[in-house]
């Protein structure tokens, strides 16, 4: 993240991005979508709701 981008972020956004980077530095995937296999598509879900 360059200095110009940091100036455009709120304090909360900076803290959240720093926390996110700390997780990644520890080897933790903060968004482990691959751990949850897809077994249904969006159209299937929508048709089941009708």
N, C-alpha and C positions, 0 to 999 in steps of 0.2 A: 504494500500500500504506500503510495507516495505522499509527500507532505501536502500537496494541493488537495488530494482527496480527503485527507484527515480534517482539513479546515472546513470542508463542506458537510461533515458528519456531526451529528449531535453527540453529546457526551455519552449517552446511553448506547448509541450505535458503535462508538469507538470501544467501549467496554465489552460489548457483545462480540465484536469482531476480534478483540484481543483474546477473549475467552475461547472463542472458536479456534483460533490459531493455537492456543495452548493445548486444546484437546488433540488437534492434528499433530502437534509436535510430540505428544505422548503416544502417538500411533493409534488413537481412537478415531474411528469414523463416526462423526456426529450424525450422519444421515445414513444409517445402515439399511437402505432399501433392499439390497440384495438378500438380506436375511429373511425377508418376507416374500415367499414366492407368490406369483400371481396365478390365481386359479379361476378367475372370472373376468370378463371384459366389461367395459362400461355399458354397452348396449344390453348385455345380459342382466346387469344390475338394475338398469332402468326398466326393463321389461318385467322383472320380478316385482317391482314396486307398483306396477299398474294393476 
